[in-house]
Amino acid sequence: DSGVTQTPKHLITATGQRVTLRCSPRSGDLSVYWYQQSLDQGLQFLIQYYNGEERAKGNILERFSAQQFPDLHSELNLSSLELGDSALYFCASSAWRGRNTEAFFGQGTRLTVV
Amino acid sequence: LAKTTQPISMDSYEGQEVNITCSHNNIATNDYITWYQQFPSQGPRFIIQGYKTKVTNEVASLFIPADRKSSTLSLPRVSLSDTAVYYCLVGENNDMRFGAGTRLTVKP
């Protein structure tokens, strides 16, 4: 158990819909990352938050948005869903110590768009 | 952002030592080198991190030459359960952008 909790574990929805994925980081971790991993593909970095503020942005579509709340949990919102958005979405968290530190990943949310 | 290059895939047999090399020619002074392991449908898991020379933990060793332009992850006596994708990350301040990784297949 990494200590990072993602909900829901599975999500099936129709094209054009909007969903929200939730991530609770490890206790004390200020940094949260979101990734998308399509079938047999690599991890695509989407966005990073640190203590409520956006820290870095990757290949995140305009239809996607995220935020980190004061209690440090984070949500990834996916709208106008397309079939190609079907993927595993991972959240990770890490402490911030001014250098690279170990990141802990959740078990992911498997999104299926039909 | 230091770009990394790893072999796409490697095969090994149970009980052998496996060495996976990562090239990072434009590594910056403050960059650390971190390796993660990912099993299918699971989130990556931290293996080891280093800055220079050699680092060893209960799972692996990481060798970094003096010029730091490459690094080698060494897995001693692999088993079937070590079949996974291994990612090398190079950066500072928690730069967490993954490359394509190396798919290691351990055969009986």
Backbone of each chain as ProteinMPNN parsed JSONL, in Angstrom:
{"seq_chain_A": "DSGVTQTPKHLITATGQRVTLRCSPRSGDLSVYWYQQSLDQGLQFLIQYYNGEERAKGNILERFSAQQFPDLHSELNLSSLELGDSALYFCASSAWRGRNTEAFFGQGTRLTVV", "coords_chain_A": {"N_chain_A": [[0.843, -1.187, 0.0], [0.739, 2.06, -1.068], [-0.067, 4.348, 0.132], [-1.284, 6.325, -1.24], [-4.391, 7.217, -2.387], [-6.757, 6.492, -4.811], [-9.81, 7.272, -6.318], [-12.704, 6.788, -8.415], [-11.963, 3.209, -8.667], [-12.613, 1.996, -11.03], [-14.237, 3.172, -13.962], [-16.868, 3.646, -16.1], [-18.082, 5.268, -18.87], [-19.973, 7.33, -21.149], [-19.276, 8.646, -24.446], [-18.696, 12.15, -24.732], [-19.422, 12.782, -22.182], [-18.681, 13.947, -18.79], [-16.235, 13.452, -16.291], [-14.948, 13.029, -12.947], [-11.943, 12.44, -11.376], [-10.467, 11.345, -8.388], [-7.883, 12.002, -6.024], [-6.128, 11.177, -3.15], [-3.375, 12.218, -1.479], [-0.361, 10.82, 0.06], [-0.058, 11.11, 3.587], [1.105, 14.219, 4.549], [2.479, 14.712, 2.188], [3.075, 17.194, -0.19], [3.075, 17.534, -2.887], [1.439, 16.679, -5.895], [0.905, 14.576, -8.654], [-0.389, 13.943, -11.916], [-1.058, 11.356, -14.247], [-1.496, 9.863, -17.478], [-2.087, 6.725, -18.867], [-2.309, 4.94, -21.639], [-3.38, 1.858, -23.221], [-0.719, -0.37, -23.202], [1.036, 1.718, -23.52], [3.376, 4.376, -22.705], [3.868, 6.289, -19.66], [2.155, 9.217, -19.602], [2.833, 12.371, -18.646], [0.678, 14.608, -17.082], [-0.014, 16.837, -15.319], [1.221, 18.753, -12.542], [0.817, 19.552, -9.126], [1.654, 21.636, -6.403], [1.228, 22.1, -3.105], [-1.284, 23.259, -3.526], [-0.912, 24.874, -5.729], [-0.412, 25.118, -9.255], [2.334, 23.485, -10.611], [3.786, 22.32, -12.697], [3.192, 21.631, -16.147], [2.166, 19.189, -18.394], [1.427, 17.172, -21.177], [-1.384, 17.917, -21.247], [-4.713, 17.912, -22.211], [-6.942, 20.512, -23.396], [-9.502, 19.943, -22.694], [-9.257, 18.751, -20.325], [-8.833, 19.271, -16.843], [-7.425, 20.222, -13.697], [-7.14, 20.362, -10.104], [-5.813, 21.235, -6.893], [-6.778, 20.906, -3.618], [-7.238, 22.771, -0.462], [-6.951, 20.823, 1.561], [-5.154, 19.199, 0.422], [-5.912, 17.099, -1.23], [-6.524, 16.028, -4.602], [-8.166, 16.655, -7.716], [-8.971, 15.444, -10.918], [-10.427, 16.561, -13.737], [-12.221, 15.466, -16.465], [-13.552, 16.246, -19.509], [-16.085, 16.305, -22.133], [-15.704, 13.719, -23.178], [-13.857, 11.381, -25.146], [-13.477, 8.41, -27.183], [-10.79, 7.807, -27.267], [-9.835, 8.687, -24.87], [-9.943, 6.699, -23.098], [-8.224, 5.0, -20.672], [-5.675, 4.235, -18.201], [-5.511, 6.182, -15.366], [-3.197, 7.675, -13.391], [-2.298, 8.816, -10.171], [0.192, 10.447, -8.306], [2.165, 11.106, -5.388], [4.467, 13.195, -3.614], [6.871, 14.201, -1.142], [8.242, 17.453, -0.532], [11.426, 18.362, -0.763], [13.293, 20.005, -1.858], [14.905, 18.638, -3.558], [15.17, 15.792, -5.706], [12.825, 13.447, -4.685], [11.417, 10.417, -3.465], [8.58, 9.296, -5.189], [5.222, 8.311, -4.711], [2.863, 6.14, -5.999], [-0.618, 5.86, -6.745], [-3.11, 3.25, -7.156], [-4.421, 3.686, -9.443], [-7.025, 4.828, -11.711], [-9.169, 3.213, -13.779], [-10.398, 4.222, -16.727], [-13.029, 3.848, -18.911], [-14.301, 4.7, -21.935], [-17.222, 4.621, -23.697]], "CA_chain_A": [[0.0, 0.0, 0.0], [1.605, 3.236, -1.21], [-0.607, 5.448, 0.92], [-1.988, 7.218, -2.151], [-5.694, 6.625, -2.666], [-7.458, 7.018, -5.967], [-11.172, 6.798, -6.498], [-12.997, 5.368, -8.241], [-10.987, 2.297, -9.288], [-13.073, 1.781, -12.393], [-15.254, 4.119, -14.373], [-17.313, 3.465, -17.479], [-18.951, 6.38, -19.202], [-20.219, 7.478, -22.587], [-18.624, 9.781, -25.109], [-19.332, 13.437, -24.499], [-19.675, 13.003, -20.763], [-17.64, 14.532, -17.941], [-15.985, 12.673, -15.077], [-13.967, 13.569, -12.007], [-11.118, 11.447, -10.703], [-10.005, 11.918, -7.128], [-6.628, 11.477, -5.493], [-5.715, 11.6, -1.814], [-1.944, 11.913, -1.381], [0.138, 10.334, 1.337], [-0.072, 12.113, 4.636], [2.275, 15.081, 4.59], [3.016, 15.02, 0.862], [2.507, 18.427, -0.71], [3.097, 17.532, -4.349], [0.594, 15.679, -6.534], [1.11, 14.471, -10.099], [-1.364, 13.137, -12.649], [-0.536, 10.719, -15.453], [-2.398, 9.055, -18.289], [-1.402, 5.611, -19.511], [-3.165, 4.157, -22.525], [-2.998, 0.457, -23.296], [0.632, -0.651, -23.691], [1.766, 2.959, -23.781], [4.113, 4.906, -21.566], [3.192, 7.214, -18.76], [2.129, 10.589, -20.087], [2.684, 13.334, -17.565], [-0.367, 15.584, -17.37], [0.092, 18.062, -14.557], [1.705, 18.637, -11.173], [0.467, 20.595, -8.178], [2.405, 21.677, -5.159], [0.58, 22.885, -2.052], [-2.422, 23.986, -4.054], [-0.614, 25.663, -6.924], [0.103, 24.386, -10.398], [3.793, 23.544, -10.61], [4.275, 21.967, -14.028], [2.145, 21.155, -17.025], [2.644, 18.336, -19.474], [0.563, 17.067, -22.346], [-2.771, 17.873, -20.795], [-5.64, 18.486, -23.175], [-7.757, 21.617, -22.883], [-10.726, 19.351, -22.142], [-8.921, 18.228, -18.997], [-8.385, 20.27, -15.877], [-7.164, 19.646, -12.38], [-6.873, 21.293, -9.025], [-5.452, 20.661, -5.598], [-7.559, 21.618, -2.616], [-6.476, 23.077, 0.76], [-6.601, 19.61, 2.332], [-4.127, 18.59, -0.433], [-6.373, 16.125, -2.195], [-6.562, 16.595, -5.941], [-9.159, 16.12, -8.637], [-8.72, 15.586, -12.343], [-11.697, 16.623, -14.436], [-12.128, 15.144, -17.886], [-14.85, 16.58, -20.092], [-16.29, 16.005, -23.562], [-14.884, 12.52, -23.325], [-13.759, 10.69, -26.432], [-13.057, 7.018, -27.028], [-9.347, 7.801, -27.063], [-9.504, 9.047, -23.488], [-9.922, 5.469, -22.319], [-6.848, 4.792, -20.211], [-5.442, 4.231, -16.755], [-5.069, 7.485, -14.886], [-2.489, 7.516, -12.124], [-1.927, 9.95, -9.353], [1.341, 10.181, -7.449], [2.473, 12.2, -4.474], [5.798, 13.178, -3.028], [7.219, 15.298, -0.253], [9.066, 18.442, -1.224], [12.599, 18.634, 0.047], [14.257, 20.768, -2.638], [15.668, 17.752, -4.435], [14.322, 14.667, -6.094], [12.461, 12.532, -3.62], [10.627, 9.288, -3.919], [7.157, 9.519, -5.401], [4.383, 7.143, -4.442], [1.753, 6.107, -6.944], [-1.829, 5.138, -6.42], [-3.402, 2.08, -7.982], [-4.973, 4.134, -10.709], [-8.439, 4.75, -12.085], [-9.309, 2.754, -15.163], [-11.514, 4.886, -17.374], [-13.456, 3.288, -20.189], [-15.289, 5.552, -22.605], [-17.914, 3.771, -24.698]], "C_chain_A": [[0.892, 1.256, 0.0], [1.163, 4.385, -0.318], [-1.325, 6.479, 0.073], [-3.29, 6.528, -2.565], [-6.343, 7.306, -3.858], [-8.857, 6.42, -6.025], [-11.808, 7.466, -7.702], [-11.911, 4.498, -8.874], [-11.328, 2.068, -10.75], [-14.191, 2.767, -12.689], [-15.579, 3.851, -15.831], [-18.31, 4.57, -17.774], [-19.058, 6.516, -20.717], [-19.458, 8.68, -23.152], [-19.419, 11.051, -24.856], [-19.573, 13.764, -23.046], [-18.466, 13.627, -20.067], [-17.492, 13.67, -16.705], [-14.949, 13.39, -14.22], [-13.263, 12.42, -11.313], [-10.502, 12.111, -9.474], [-8.747, 11.229, -6.641], [-6.378, 12.055, -4.102], [-4.253, 11.242, -1.636], [-1.584, 11.289, -0.04], [0.133, 11.471, 2.338], [1.227, 12.915, 4.627], [2.862, 15.43, 3.239], [2.306, 16.239, 0.282], [2.356, 18.416, -2.229], [2.265, 16.379, -4.897], [0.815, 15.745, -8.043], [-0.026, 13.636, -10.676], [-0.732, 12.628, -13.937], [-1.665, 9.976, -16.167], [-1.57, 7.939, -18.929], [-2.402, 4.809, -20.323], [-2.599, 2.755, -22.649], [-1.622, 0.293, -23.928], [1.417, 0.6, -24.079], [2.511, 3.39, -22.524], [3.261, 5.825, -20.724], [3.295, 8.626, -19.302], [1.873, 11.519, -18.91], [1.641, 14.376, -17.957], [-0.118, 16.904, -16.642], [0.583, 17.759, -13.157], [1.223, 19.824, -10.365], [1.358, 20.49, -6.959], [1.689, 22.634, -4.209], [-0.502, 23.798, -2.617], [-2.176, 24.77, -5.327], [-0.064, 24.775, -8.035], [1.608, 24.586, -10.49], [4.373, 23.277, -11.99], [3.133, 21.388, -14.838], [2.77, 20.324, -18.133], [1.673, 18.352, -20.625], [-0.905, 16.962, -21.958], [-3.661, 18.594, -21.793], [-6.434, 19.618, -22.544], [-9.055, 21.111, -22.269], [-10.508, 18.808, -20.721], [-8.503, 19.385, -18.099], [-8.185, 19.599, -14.531], [-7.043, 20.749, -11.357], [-6.492, 20.526, -7.778], [-6.084, 21.543, -4.528], [-6.726, 21.89, -1.353], [-6.118, 21.856, 1.598], [-5.63, 18.718, 1.551], [-4.636, 17.477, -1.349], [-6.513, 16.819, -3.552], [-7.648, 15.92, -6.764], [-8.742, 16.422, -10.07], [-10.069, 15.504, -13.043], [-11.483, 16.403, -15.923], [-13.492, 15.398, -18.502], [-14.869, 16.274, -21.587], [-15.501, 14.756, -23.954], [-15.0, 11.883, -24.704], [-13.283, 9.264, -26.181], [-11.571, 6.928, -26.685], [-8.908, 8.209, -25.672], [-9.506, 7.825, -22.578], [-8.479, 5.135, -21.958], [-6.859, 4.559, -18.709], [-4.93, 5.613, -16.377], [-4.46, 7.287, -13.496], [-2.258, 8.868, -11.47], [-0.715, 9.523, -8.525], [1.526, 11.359, -6.508], [3.898, 12.075, -3.976], [5.934, 14.338, -2.057], [8.106, 16.255, -1.028], [10.253, 18.765, -0.338], [13.675, 19.358, -0.742], [15.164, 19.91, -3.488], [14.73, 16.621, -4.806], [14.044, 13.762, -4.895], [11.56, 11.461, -4.189], [9.173, 9.687, -4.079], [6.414, 8.208, -5.228], [3.144, 7.232, -5.331], [0.558, 5.374, -6.359], [-2.034, 3.982, -7.383], [-4.084, 2.431, -9.293], [-6.486, 4.049, -10.798], [-8.491, 4.321, -13.541], [-10.569, 3.358, -15.745], [-11.787, 4.224, -18.717], [-14.54, 4.181, -20.752], [-15.91, 4.724, -23.737], [-18.834, 4.618, -25.574]], "O_chain_A": [[1.678, 1.485, 0.919], [1.944, 5.296, -0.045], [-1.915, 7.416, 0.611], [-3.278, 5.39, -3.035], [-6.463, 8.53, -3.908], [-9.053, 5.224, -5.809], [-11.484, 8.617, -7.994], [-11.026, 5.02, -9.553], [-10.444, 1.961, -11.599], [-14.973, 3.145, -11.816], [-14.695, 3.828, -16.688], [-19.263, 4.783, -17.023], [-18.311, 5.882, -21.463], [-19.059, 9.591, -22.426], [-20.648, 11.031, -24.777], [-19.895, 14.904, -22.71], [-17.399, 13.808, -20.654], [-18.48, 13.21, -16.133], [-14.188, 14.231, -14.696], [-13.901, 11.54, -10.735], [-10.078, 13.266, -9.512], [-8.57, 10.025, -6.823], [-6.414, 13.269, -3.907], [-3.915, 10.058, -1.64], [-2.404, 11.24, 0.876], [0.296, 12.638, 1.983], [2.317, 12.346, 4.691], [3.667, 16.356, 3.142], [1.076, 16.301, 0.269], [1.591, 19.204, -2.786], [2.37, 15.246, -4.428], [0.899, 16.825, -8.627], [-0.556, 12.741, -10.017], [0.01, 13.336, -14.618], [-2.636, 9.531, -15.556], [-0.489, 8.183, -19.464], [-3.236, 4.091, -19.772], [-1.471, 2.493, -22.232], [-1.382, 0.754, -25.044], [2.352, 0.532, -24.876], [2.308, 2.848, -21.438], [2.101, 6.099, -21.031], [4.391, 9.169, -19.443], [0.827, 11.456, -18.265], [1.714, 14.957, -19.039], [-0.022, 17.959, -17.269], [0.392, 16.657, -12.642], [1.216, 20.958, -10.845], [1.758, 19.403, -6.544], [1.567, 23.827, -4.486], [-0.616, 24.961, -2.231], [-3.116, 25.276, -5.94], [0.654, 23.809, -7.78], [2.098, 25.715, -10.451], [5.332, 23.927, -12.406], [2.23, 20.744, -14.304], [3.774, 20.712, -18.73], [1.155, 19.401, -21.007], [-1.579, 15.997, -22.32], [-3.398, 19.735, -22.171], [-6.585, 19.685, -21.324], [-9.642, 21.779, -21.417], [-11.457, 18.456, -20.021], [-7.893, 20.353, -18.554], [-8.728, 18.524, -14.275], [-6.867, 21.919, -11.695], [-6.799, 19.344, -7.624], [-5.939, 22.765, -4.539], [-5.648, 21.321, -1.184], [-5.09, 21.853, 2.276], [-5.324, 17.606, 1.981], [-3.873, 16.96, -2.165], [-6.608, 18.043, -3.63], [-7.997, 14.762, -6.532], [-8.234, 17.499, -10.383], [-10.766, 14.494, -12.95], [-10.665, 17.073, -16.554], [-14.487, 14.823, -18.06], [-13.839, 16.023, -22.212], [-14.743, 14.75, -24.924], [-16.062, 11.85, -25.326], [-12.757, 8.948, -25.114], [-11.156, 6.071, -25.905], [-7.731, 8.09, -25.331], [-9.111, 7.913, -21.415], [-7.623, 5.006, -22.832], [-7.889, 4.667, -18.043], [-4.015, 6.14, -17.01], [-5.11, 6.806, -12.569], [-2.056, 9.891, -12.123], [-0.618, 8.372, -8.099], [1.094, 12.474, -6.801], [4.461, 10.982, -3.924], [5.206, 15.328, -2.14], [8.657, 15.895, -2.068], [10.097, 19.376, 0.719], [14.843, 19.34, -0.354], [16.111, 20.422, -4.086], [13.625, 16.516, -4.274], [14.967, 13.371, -4.181], [11.01, 11.608, -5.28], [8.6, 10.34, -3.207], [6.923, 7.137, -5.558], [2.476, 8.264, -5.397], [0.693, 4.416, -5.597], [-1.242, 3.763, -8.3], [-4.294, 1.57, -10.147], [-7.134, 3.302, -10.064], [-7.932, 4.978, -14.419], [-11.677, 3.045, -15.31], [-10.889, 4.064, -19.545], [-15.575, 4.393, -20.12], [-15.212, 4.204, -24.607], [-19.496, 4.089, -26.466]]}, "seq_chain_B": "LAKTTQPISMDSYEGQEVNITCSHNNIATNDYITWYQQFPSQGPRFIIQGYKTKVTNEVASLFIPADRKSSTLSLPRVSLSDTAVYYCLVGENNDMRFGAGTRLTVKP", "coords_chain_B": {"N_chain_B": [[15.602, 20.14, -18.855], [16.637, 16.987, -18.692], [17.137, 14.682, -21.256], [16.457, 11.242, -21.574], [17.765, 8.073, -22.592], [16.988, 4.764, -23.118], [17.315, 1.184, -23.526], [14.747, -0.367, -25.455], [13.749, -2.89, -24.887], [14.621, -5.849, -22.994], [15.836, -9.138, -22.506], [16.119, -11.769, -20.116], [17.291, -14.456, -17.989], [16.113, -16.425, -15.289], [17.834, -15.98, -12.217], [20.034, -14.705, -13.269], [22.172, -11.779, -13.42], [21.013, -8.573, -14.147], [21.645, -5.764, -16.102], [20.683, -2.552, -16.74], [21.092, 0.127, -18.8], [21.045, 3.656, -18.828], [21.132, 6.512, -20.772], [22.056, 9.864, -20.398], [22.968, 12.473, -21.56], [22.88, 15.263, -21.303], [22.706, 15.908, -18.626], [22.115, 17.9, -15.778], [23.838, 19.862, -13.275], [22.466, 19.812, -10.804], [20.806, 17.664, -11.043], [19.262, 14.596, -10.119], [19.312, 11.007, -10.383], [16.866, 8.682, -10.945], [15.206, 5.589, -10.569], [12.384, 3.698, -11.545], [10.001, 1.038, -11.221], [7.543, -0.715, -13.035], [4.723, -2.724, -12.966], [2.297, -4.465, -15.011], [-0.732, -2.69, -15.287], [-0.421, -1.482, -12.839], [0.64, 1.166, -10.621], [3.783, 2.896, -11.012], [6.729, 1.992, -9.105], [9.074, 3.166, -6.824], [12.525, 2.432, -7.146], [15.323, 3.018, -6.778], [17.636, 5.683, -6.126], [20.139, 8.044, -7.093], [23.065, 10.192, -7.018], [25.809, 10.349, -7.619], [28.555, 8.095, -8.174], [28.142, 5.06, -6.543], [25.168, 3.483, -5.525], [23.441, 1.414, -3.299], [20.756, -0.698, -2.457], [18.36, -2.867, -0.846], [17.197, -3.985, -2.999], [18.366, -3.271, -5.48], [21.263, -2.054, -7.323], [22.831, 1.011, -8.175], [24.823, 2.392, -10.56], [26.897, 5.073, -11.244], [28.872, 6.811, -13.402], [31.779, 8.989, -13.264], [31.395, 11.204, -14.994], [28.686, 11.36, -15.129], [26.989, 11.044, -17.276], [25.643, 8.828, -17.923], [23.883, 6.025, -16.503], [23.638, 2.987, -14.653], [21.372, 0.547, -13.872], [21.408, -2.152, -11.75], [20.237, -5.343, -11.333], [20.339, -7.923, -9.164], [20.463, -11.433, -9.625], [17.856, -12.08, -10.971], [14.33, -12.819, -10.881], [11.309, -14.446, -12.067], [9.344, -12.708, -11.292], [10.425, -10.226, -11.565], [9.931, -9.332, -14.035], [8.974, -6.611, -15.824], [8.417, -3.087, -16.53], [11.022, -0.786, -16.631], [11.92, 2.381, -15.609], [13.958, 5.201, -16.177], [14.62, 8.228, -14.66], [15.641, 11.573, -14.903], [16.417, 14.497, -13.299], [15.604, 17.487, -11.422], [14.186, 18.77, -8.392], [11.865, 17.248, -8.171], [11.09, 16.566, -10.81], [9.049, 14.818, -12.798], [8.797, 13.398, -15.279], [8.261, 10.731, -17.329], [10.118, 8.557, -19.459], [10.108, 6.244, -22.223], [10.893, 3.871, -21.124], [12.302, 0.595, -20.206], [11.458, -2.555, -21.189], [11.661, -5.343, -19.387], [12.002, -8.77, -19.675], [11.892, -11.679, -17.926], [12.901, -14.937, -18.223], [12.142, -18.432, -17.606]], "CA_chain_B": [[15.043, 18.806, -18.701], [17.57, 16.045, -19.295], [16.493, 13.605, -22.002], [17.054, 9.94, -21.271], [17.658, 7.03, -23.607], [17.115, 3.417, -22.563], [16.899, 0.159, -24.487], [13.298, -0.576, -25.422], [13.44, -4.166, -24.239], [15.714, -6.751, -22.657], [15.444, -10.462, -22.035], [17.081, -12.397, -19.228], [16.843, -15.712, -17.416], [16.103, -16.444, -13.825], [19.112, -16.167, -11.553], [21.08, -13.881, -13.853], [22.225, -10.363, -13.083], [20.577, -7.751, -15.272], [22.099, -4.379, -16.074], [19.963, -1.679, -17.674], [21.806, 1.395, -18.868], [20.298, 4.839, -19.234], [22.002, 7.608, -21.212], [21.51, 11.207, -20.13], [24.151, 13.269, -21.891], [22.793, 16.674, -20.898], [22.327, 15.977, -17.209], [22.538, 19.146, -15.142], [24.567, 19.705, -12.006], [21.576, 19.527, -9.677], [19.912, 16.544, -11.353], [19.401, 13.271, -9.557], [18.909, 9.908, -11.266], [15.918, 7.862, -10.203], [14.649, 4.465, -11.315], [11.097, 3.159, -11.109], [9.572, -0.244, -11.787], [6.089, -0.768, -13.189], [4.065, -3.945, -13.405], [1.084, -4.155, -15.785], [-1.928, -2.181, -14.617], [-0.095, -0.946, -11.517], [1.43, 2.377, -10.635], [5.224, 2.676, -10.84], [7.244, 1.917, -7.74], [10.457, 3.63, -6.696], [13.522, 1.394, -6.881], [16.585, 3.525, -6.254], [18.01, 7.024, -6.577], [21.519, 8.399, -6.791], [23.626, 11.399, -7.631], [27.078, 9.966, -8.219], [29.228, 6.832, -7.783], [27.327, 3.849, -6.447], [24.176, 3.394, -4.462], [22.914, 0.053, -3.207], [19.746, -0.985, -1.439], [18.045, -4.294, -0.752], [16.604, -4.426, -4.25], [19.184, -3.023, -6.662], [22.401, -1.139, -7.238], [22.859, 2.033, -9.216], [26.192, 2.814, -10.826], [26.937, 6.34, -11.963], [30.275, 7.172, -13.628], [32.16, 10.328, -12.83], [30.836, 12.261, -15.838], [27.24, 11.293, -14.876], [26.227, 11.074, -18.527], [24.877, 7.595, -18.027], [23.758, 5.307, -15.231], [23.281, 1.589, -14.867], [20.613, -0.131, -12.826], [21.802, -3.545, -11.692], [19.317, -6.201, -10.573], [21.045, -9.182, -8.959], [19.719, -12.699, -9.574], [16.451, -11.779, -11.238], [13.344, -13.893, -10.892], [10.204, -14.187, -12.994], [8.571, -11.575, -10.782], [11.093, -8.978, -11.935], [9.433, -8.941, -15.353], [8.322, -5.322, -15.627], [9.025, -1.978, -17.258], [11.906, -0.012, -15.761], [12.047, 3.752, -16.088], [15.024, 6.048, -15.667], [14.247, 9.637, -14.648], [16.741, 12.461, -14.539], [15.93, 15.856, -13.128], [15.671, 18.018, -10.073], [12.942, 19.323, -7.873], [10.733, 16.373, -8.423], [10.667, 16.492, -12.208], [8.561, 13.446, -12.87], [8.353, 13.043, -16.626], [8.799, 9.421, -17.646], [10.385, 8.196, -20.841], [9.435, 5.025, -22.681], [11.256, 2.762, -20.25], [12.849, -0.656, -20.725], [10.623, -3.703, -20.828], [12.482, -6.499, -19.045], [11.3, -10.049, -19.598], [12.704, -12.726, -17.311], [12.416, -16.249, -18.655], [12.561, -19.525, -16.707]], "C_chain_B": [[15.95, 17.818, -19.435], [16.813, 14.92, -19.984], [17.219, 12.305, -21.692], [16.816, 8.968, -22.403], [17.929, 5.686, -22.953], [16.806, 2.417, -23.672], [15.399, -0.089, -24.343], [12.949, -1.849, -24.679], [14.718, -4.948, -23.968], [15.124, -8.072, -22.209], [16.529, -10.999, -21.108], [16.498, -13.722, -18.747], [16.919, -15.636, -15.907], [17.501, -16.695, -13.274], [20.245, -15.327, -12.11], [21.049, -12.475, -13.277], [21.843, -9.575, -14.338], [21.064, -6.326, -15.06], [21.365, -3.583, -17.151], [20.632, -0.318, -17.641], [20.91, 2.495, -19.4], [21.303, 5.924, -19.61], [21.306, 8.933, -20.954], [22.64, 12.201, -20.305], [24.084, 14.705, -21.393], [22.301, 16.828, -19.466], [22.905, 17.254, -16.597], [23.135, 18.871, -13.763], [23.672, 19.275, -10.862], [20.686, 18.309, -9.887], [20.28, 15.282, -10.578], [18.91, 12.246, -10.574], [18.068, 8.948, -10.444], [15.372, 6.768, -11.111], [13.353, 4.0, -10.665], [10.82, 1.865, -11.851], [8.055, -0.212, -11.912], [5.649, -2.123, -13.704], [2.801, -3.573, -14.153], [-0.076, -3.749, -14.9], [-1.672, -1.719, -13.185], [0.677, 0.355, -11.668], [2.904, 2.061, -10.46], [5.621, 2.676, -9.37], [8.706, 2.321, -7.751], [11.386, 2.455, -6.416], [14.723, 1.983, -6.168], [16.851, 4.91, -6.835], [19.449, 7.306, -6.203], [21.93, 9.672, -7.474], [24.972, 11.099, -8.295], [27.578, 8.666, -7.579], [28.239, 5.685, -7.703], [26.378, 3.937, -5.269], [23.63, 1.971, -4.465], [21.825, 0.006, -2.143], [19.404, -2.469, -1.506], [17.52, -4.858, -2.074], [17.575, -4.355, -5.421], [20.403, -2.193, -6.314], [22.325, -0.173, -8.404], [24.296, 2.52, -9.349], [26.173, 4.064, -11.694], [28.394, 6.72, -12.152], [30.518, 8.627, -13.28], [31.536, 11.427, -13.687], [29.313, 12.331, -15.758], [26.407, 11.326, -16.155], [25.471, 9.78, -18.789], [24.742, 7.014, -16.622], [23.318, 3.888, -15.551], [22.566, 1.044, -13.64], [20.987, -1.599, -12.871], [20.849, -4.308, -10.787], [19.986, -7.558, -10.392], [20.098, -10.369, -8.97], [18.225, -12.479, -9.776], [15.597, -13.042, -11.178], [12.229, -13.511, -11.858], [9.423, -12.942, -12.58], [9.238, -10.222, -11.045], [10.721, -8.537, -13.347], [8.562, -7.701, -15.191], [8.937, -4.308, -16.582], [9.815, -1.144, -16.261], [12.159, 1.354, -16.402], [13.205, 4.451, -15.389], [14.555, 7.495, -15.762], [15.456, 10.458, -14.217], [16.185, 13.867, -14.418], [16.118, 16.307, -11.701], [14.289, 18.481, -9.661], [11.723, 18.519, -8.3], [10.21, 16.446, -9.848], [10.289, 15.052, -12.503], [8.011, 13.115, -14.247], [9.058, 11.752, -17.028], [9.077, 9.302, -19.135], [9.654, 6.904, -21.166], [9.758, 3.821, -21.814], [11.834, 1.571, -20.984], [11.966, -1.802, -20.239], [11.518, -4.91, -20.625], [11.613, -7.734, -18.949], [12.265, -11.079, -19.044], [12.078, -14.068, -17.654], [12.909, -17.335, -17.708], [13.755, -20.283, -17.267]], "O_chain_B": [[16.014, 17.822, -20.664], [15.954, 14.278, -19.379], [18.443, 12.278, -21.563], [15.795, 9.029, -23.088], [18.963, 5.488, -22.316], [16.122, 2.748, -24.641], [14.852, -0.026, -23.242], [11.973, -1.892, -23.929], [15.747, -4.744, -24.613], [14.049, -8.12, -21.61], [17.713, -10.717, -21.294], [15.357, -14.063, -19.059], [17.699, -14.871, -15.339], [18.252, -17.517, -13.799], [21.308, -15.239, -11.496], [20.043, -12.034, -12.721], [22.296, -9.879, -15.442], [20.914, -5.757, -13.979], [21.43, -3.916, -18.335], [20.73, 0.313, -16.588], [20.114, 2.28, -20.315], [22.221, 6.217, -18.844], [20.124, 9.1, -21.253], [23.2, 12.707, -19.333], [25.116, 15.304, -21.093], [21.571, 17.765, -19.142], [24.044, 17.629, -16.873], [22.956, 17.801, -13.181], [24.075, 18.459, -10.034], [19.899, 17.957, -9.009], [21.454, 14.954, -10.409], [18.183, 12.583, -11.509], [18.491, 8.465, -9.394], [15.108, 7.005, -12.29], [13.23, 3.916, -9.443], [11.327, 1.628, -12.947], [7.361, 0.259, -11.011], [6.127, -2.608, -14.729], [2.273, -2.478, -13.959], [-0.361, -4.392, -13.889], [-2.613, -1.582, -12.403], [1.288, 0.614, -12.705], [3.249, 1.064, -9.827], [4.956, 3.268, -8.52], [9.481, 1.866, -8.593], [11.098, 1.6, -5.58], [15.107, 1.522, -5.093], [16.348, 5.255, -7.904], [19.932, 6.88, -5.154], [21.256, 10.171, -8.375], [25.233, 11.552, -9.41], [27.056, 8.221, -6.557], [27.569, 5.371, -8.686], [26.729, 4.394, -4.181], [23.387, 1.397, -5.526], [21.959, 0.594, -1.07], [20.104, -3.237, -2.165], [17.416, -6.074, -2.237], [17.615, -5.258, -6.257], [20.561, -1.703, -5.196], [21.82, -0.502, -9.477], [24.903, 2.993, -8.388], [25.522, 4.107, -12.737], [29.099, 6.934, -11.166], [29.585, 9.392, -13.034], [31.181, 12.482, -13.162], [28.715, 13.275, -16.272], [25.213, 11.618, -16.095], [24.742, 9.667, -19.774], [25.403, 7.456, -15.682], [22.706, 3.628, -16.587], [23.086, 1.077, -12.525], [20.893, -2.228, -13.925], [20.675, -3.962, -9.618], [20.183, -8.278, -11.371], [19.025, -10.303, -8.37], [17.429, -12.67, -8.856], [16.07, -14.158, -11.393], [12.205, -12.404, -12.396], [8.906, -12.215, -13.428], [8.646, -9.18, -10.763], [11.155, -7.478, -13.8], [7.54, -7.735, -14.507], [9.853, -4.623, -17.341], [9.327, -0.835, -15.174], [12.553, 1.46, -17.563], [13.404, 4.314, -14.182], [14.136, 7.94, -16.831], [16.189, 10.091, -13.299], [15.548, 14.367, -15.345], [16.709, 15.607, -10.878], [13.363, 18.568, -10.468], [10.704, 19.06, -8.728], [8.999, 16.391, -10.064], [11.14, 14.164, -12.457], [6.895, 12.612, -14.372], [10.287, 11.685, -17.064], [8.365, 9.87, -19.963], [8.707, 6.518, -20.481], [8.991, 2.859, -21.77], [11.859, 1.53, -22.214], [11.759, -1.986, -19.04], [12.073, -5.443, -21.586], [10.611, -7.75, -18.233], [13.326, -11.325, -19.618], [10.895, -14.305, -17.412], [13.957, -17.19, -17.079], [14.234, -21.229, -16.641]]}, "name": "protein", "num_of_chains": 2, "seq": "DSGVTQTPKHLITATGQRVTLRCSPRSGDLSVYWYQQSLDQGLQFLIQYYNGEERAKGNILERFSAQQFPDLHSELNLSSLELGDSALYFCASSAWRGRNTEAFFGQGTRLTVVLAKTTQPISMDSYEGQEVNITCSHNNIATNDYITWYQQFPSQGPRFIIQGYKTKVTNEVASLFIPADRKSSTLSLPRVSLSDTAVYYCLVGENNDMRFGAGTRLTVKP"}
